[in-house]
Amino acid sequence: QESEEEEEEDYNSADDYDEEGYKGAQDRAELMAKSQLEREMILAERLEKRDQRKEQLEVRAKIRAQRNQNAATKRSSARGKATAGKDRASQMRELGAKRREAEARRDRDREQRQGGSDDDDD
């Protein structure tokens, strides 16, 4: 568990370094007191951690953006389905109205024919 805590601390401390890998003036002075090899190894490790941190944050941002886009697509799709349902309902109403109009026309035509044939019988 200690190594996990150390890794998390290293991960979070990656934000503490400047462009060259130093935490500040005191850190720079302490590292300058070390041998060049030791100093370069420490700086290289810090910069590597910082780059890993940046990469992880970029990946997380991409995943978040993709999730948001997927959620938006789902919402849009759900709206499309609701709209399609409304369209279908309106289409059904139109079809019903057309049928009623056709039936009314047929009834009028039938009445006219029956009324005309009654005139012929007199």
N, C-alpha and C positions, 0 to 999 in steps of 0.2 A: 504494500500500500504506500510505503514511503516513496518508491520510485514513481508511482502514479502522481503523487502530490508534487514531487520534484519536477516531473514532466509538465504538469499543469502550471507550476510556478514559472518554469522556463518559457512555456508557451505564452503566458501572460506578460512576462518580463520582456519578451521580444519587442514589445511596443516602446520600451524605455530607451532604446538605443537611437542615436542620431545616425546620419548617413554613413559615417565612418565606423560605427559600431561602438561608440563610447556613450556612457550614461551621463557624463558631465565632466566638468573640469577636474574634480577630485579623482574620478575613475580614470581619466586620461593620465593624470600624474602617477597614479598607482601602476597603471599598465606600462608607462614609460620607464618605471623603475625595474621592470622585469627584462629578461633577455629578449632580443628581437624575435627569436624563434617562438618563445613562449607567448609573447604579445601577439604575434601574427596568428598563432593557433587559436588563441582566445577570441580574437577579432573575427577570424574566419568562422568559428563556431557560432558566434553571436549573429553574424550576418546570414549564415545559413538558417538559423532559427527564425530570424526576421523574415527571410524569404519564404520559408515554409508557412509561417503565420499568414503572410500576405496571400499565398496561394490558397490556403485553407479558407480564408475569408472570401476570396474571389469565387471559389467553388460553392461555398454556402450561398453567396449572393446569386449565383447562377441558378442554383437549386430553388431558392426562394422565388426568383423571377419566373422560373418554369412552373412552379406550383401555382403562383398567382395567375399565370397565363392559362394553365389548365383549368383552374377554378373559374376564370372568366369565360372560357370556352364552354364549360359545363353550364354556367348560368345562361349564356347566350343560347346554347342548344336547348335548354329547358324553356326559355322564352320562345324559341322557334317552335317547339312542340306545342306550347300553349297557343301560340298564334295559329299554328296549323290546325289545332283543335277548333279554334274559333272560326277559321276559314271553313272547316268542314261543317261546322254547325250552320254557318251562314249559307253554305252551299245547299245543305239539306233544307233550310227554310225556303231558299229560292226554288228548289225542286218541288217542294210541297205547294208553293204558290203557283208555280207553272201548272202543276197537275190540277189544282182547283180551278184555275182559269180555263184549262182545256175542258174540264168537266162542265163548267158553266156554259162554255161555247157549245158543247155537244147538246146540253139540255136546251139551250135556246134554239139550236138548229132543229132538234127533235120537235120542239113545240111549234116552230114555224112550219115544219113539214106536216105535222098533225093538224095544225090550224088550217093549212092550205088544203089538205085532203078533206077536211070537214066542209070547207066551202064548196068543193067539187061535188060532194054528195048531195047538197041541197038542190 
